[in-house]
């Protein structure tokens, strides 16, 4: 794959980051909006471009083999084991932040989120940036709370008009399609490992490495990217229903003259617009955000999603859909009980 890399663009992006500019780049999960993690002004520019709350931390991306001790003051053996097992890859570890790292990346907390992405363009960029010794702070490259981008064009759609992003590196479609798993290792002695955000790497896979199943988030857990109740949301309201209920709802909304954009994985009646996604957790996750963006552009009254299975392998997908639909409670009832056009 190395021969497909545009090294001149990657070098230019690395220089732009070193000069304090913002660069969007692909990872295997979603596209990130990157800045020099050690430049508080550059990190502040991420928050300004996204409209992101200042206390909502960002994840620092590191090149393969980068020294963790530069970024974290405490590195338990579990962190080394998980890095050995899953890096480069879609796992973020929350560790105690080293004193030399600005708190801008941590939302003022004493912890820092670290990961090493596996996308070849991301790896090449991180190796070119500061000779591979720097860290790139990078939340998803979209306006805060919106659907994360899995294509370079999605990033251009979000930021192309405002000039806030110096470069967008195109690495094709993100392979995983939802954000990294986040596990908190900063409180092992008191709380053990804690799963702050589910993703492609499951709690069971983590437990297989460190012999301890991560617990659910507690009230004192560190704040982490993408964990607010309302997140990953398109502009069109989203509702999620089980397959049987969904078929009834589609018929009711059709009779009421409502336009439905449908995301499904089993046979469903025809509707205003629809996308059928793979009936596997990895396939569904890979296609989900692009589907939400596509259905958001269909002029529908609501995006209905066929609820995926609830077993553990679907946990990351269900987490993202629950957050996307969080602000749309009662939308179906309202559409059925208001006059069309109201």
N, C-alpha and C positions, 0 to 999 in steps of 0.2 A: 504493500500500500504506500510505502514511502515515496515511490516514484510519482504518485498522484498528488503529493503535497506541493503547494505553491510556496516554495521557500522564500521567495522575495516578498510575498504578501505577509508571510508569517514573521519575517524579520522586521518588516515595516510596522506590523502590529506590536511587536515586542518593544521597538523604539518608542512607539506612541504611548504605550503603557508606562515606560520609564520616564516619559516627559509629563506624566500626570493625566493623560487623556483616557477616555473610556473606549474599550474595544469589546465588541460582541464576538463570541466564539462558540463553536459547537462542543458539546460533551456528549457522552453516550446516553445521558439522561435527557436533558433539554439544553437549549442554548443559554449561555451565561452572559451577563453584562459585567465585564471585568474592569478592575482598576488595581493599581499598585496597593497591596494591602498595608504597606508601611507608610503610605502617604495619606494622612488624614483628609487633606483637601480633595484628593482624588476619590477617596471613599465617600466623602460628603457629596461629590458630584453624582455618584450612583444613586444615593438617596433622593437627591433633587430630581434627577431624570425620571426615576420610577414613581416619585411621589410616595416614598416609603417612610413609615414612621421611624424616627431616629433611634428608638429603643428596640427595633427589630433587627437582630443580628444577621450578618451575612457569613457565608462559608468561604474559607480560604483554600484555594486550590494550589497544590504543590506538585512539582515534577517528581517522577519516580526517583527514589533514593534520596530525596531531600531530607535534611536532618530535622527530625521532629523536635529535638531538644531546643532548637532555636525558637520554636513557636509555642511550645508547651513547657510549663514549669514542672509538671508531674506527668510521667509517662508510665502507667502501670504495664505489667507484663501482658495483660489482656489486650492493650492497644497494639503492642508489637505483634502479637499473635494474629489479631484481626487484620492488620496491615499486610502481614505476610500472606494471609489467606485471600484477601479481597481487593488489595490494591495492586495495580490500577483497577478501579472499578467503582460501582455506584454505592459506596458506603462512606458516610461522614461520621467522624468521631468527635464528640465534645470532650475536651480536656481542659485542665486549668491553664489559663493563658500566661505565657511568659511575660515578665515585667517590661521587656523591651518592645512588646507588640502593642500598638495603639489600641485603645479601647473602642475606637470608631467601628472596628469590624465586629465587635461583640455587643453592641447596643449598651455599652456601659457595664457589662457583666465581667466577672473575673474568669470567664471561660472563653474558649475559642473553638469554632468548628473547623475541622481539617479534613480534606479528602484529596486523593490523587485520581483524576479522571483517566479513563482508558481510551477515549477517542484519540486517534493519531494526530489530528490537528491540534487538539488541546495539549497533548504531550509535547509536540514540537514547539508550540508557543511557550509553554512553561519552561522548556529547556533553553529557548532563545532569550527569554526574559531574565535579565540580570545573571546571565550565565547559568541558569538553572537553580540559582540560590534564592530567588525571590518567591513571593507568594502573590497570587492574584485573587483578590476578593471578588466574588461573582455570584450574586443571586440570579434568578432567571431573568432573561432579557425581555421584559414586558413591563407595562405599567402595573403598579402595585395592586394585587388582588385579582388581576385578569388572568386569562388562560395562558399558561406558559408556552413558549415557542419551541417547536421541534423542527423548523425549517428556517433558513436564513431569511426567506421572504417574510416570515412571520415577524422577525425582528425589524425588518425594513418597514413593515406595515405599522409597527408601534412607534418607531423613533425616526423614520426617514424624513419627516417634515420639520423636526425641531432642531436638528443639528447638534444634538447632545452627544451622539456617538460618532467617534472619529472613523472607525472602520468596522465592517461586519465580515468576519471570515466565514466562508461558506464550506461546510463539511458534509453537505447532504442532510438526509433525514436522521434525526436522533434515533439510535437503535432501541434503547429502552423505552423512552417516551414519557416516563414520569420521573420526578425528582428522586434523589438518592435517599436511601435509608439513613436515618440519623439515630445513633445510639449514644447516650450519655454515659461516659466513663469517668466523670469528674467527681463522683460521690460513691465510689465502689465500696468504701468501708462502711458507709451508713445506709446506702440504698441499693447497692449492687448495680448492675447495668440496667439502664432504662431506655426503652424504645420510644423516642420522641416523635419520629415520623416513619411509618412503614414505607417500604419500597420494594425494589426488585430483589434485594437480599433480605430473606425472611428472618424472623426472630429465631426460628428453628435452626437456620443455617449458622447464625451467630452462636447459638448455644452449642452447636456441634464443635465449634472451635474453642470456646472458653468454658465449656461445661457448666454454663449457667444461663437459664432462659431470661432474657431481658423482661423487666417488669413494665407495666403500663405507666404512663406519665403520672406524677404526683403533683400536688399543688406547689411544691418548692422546686420543681425541676427547672433547669435553665430554659429561658426563652430560646426558640430555635426557628430557623427559616421555615415558612410554609405551614405553621401550626395554628394559625388563627382560625376561628370557627368558620368564617366566610373567606374563601380564597379560591383561586383557580376558576373564577366565574366569568362566563361570557356576558355580553350586554343583555341578551335575551334570557328571560327567566328559565331556570332548569328545574325539572321535577323528575324523580326516579320512582318507578313502580315495578312490582313484580310482574311476570309475564302475563298471568291471567287477568289481573287488574288492568294492565296496560291495554289489552285488547278491548276491554269494555270502555275504558276512557277514550281510546281512539274513536270508537263508534259514537260515543256521546259528544265529543268535541266536533266531529264531522257534522252531526245533526245540528249542532249549535252554530255552524258556519265559521269555526275557528281554524286557523292555519297552524299545523303542527309540523315541526322538524323533528324527525325521529332518529335516534341512535339505538340500534338493536343488534341481537346476535342469533335470534331464532326467527322463524317465519312470522311475519306481521302483516296486517292489512296495508294496502297502499295509502299514502298520505301526501301532504303538500310537498315534503322533501324528506328523504331518508338516506341513511348510510348504515349498511350492515357490516359490523366489525367481526373479527375472528372470535370464535367461542372458546378461546384459550386465554389465560391470564396474561401471558407475555404478548400475544398478538393484540389483545384488546388494549393493553397499556400502551403499546407502540403506536396505535392508531387514535387513541382517545382524544388528545389535545387538538390534533389536526381536524378530527371530526367535529369537536365542539366549535372550533373556529369556522369551519365550513357551514355548519348548521346555523351559526350566529349570523351569517350573511344571507339567509334565505327569506327574510321578511316574515318570519313566523311569529305567532303569539306566544309560543312556548316551545322549548326544546324538551321533549320527553325521552328519557333514557330507560331502556329495559334493565332493571336491576340485575347486576351480575350475581353469581353464587356467593355465598358468605364464608366459604372455607378459607383457610389460612393463605393459600396461594393467591387469592383475590383481595387480600387485605389492603394493599397499596392502591389498587383501582377503586375499591369502595371508599377508602379514605378521601381520595381526590373528588369523587363524585358527591360524597356527602358535603364536603366543603363548598363545591360549586353550586349545590342546590340549597345551601343554608339560608340564603336571603329570600327564597322563593316559596316559603311556607304558604299553603292555601291558594297557590296560583291556579291550579286546575279547578278548584271549587269556584273561584272568582270568575274564571272564564265561562263556566257553565251557568253562572247565575247573573251575568251582566249581559245587556243587549250587545250584539255585535257592533263594533265601532266605539263602544263606551270605554 
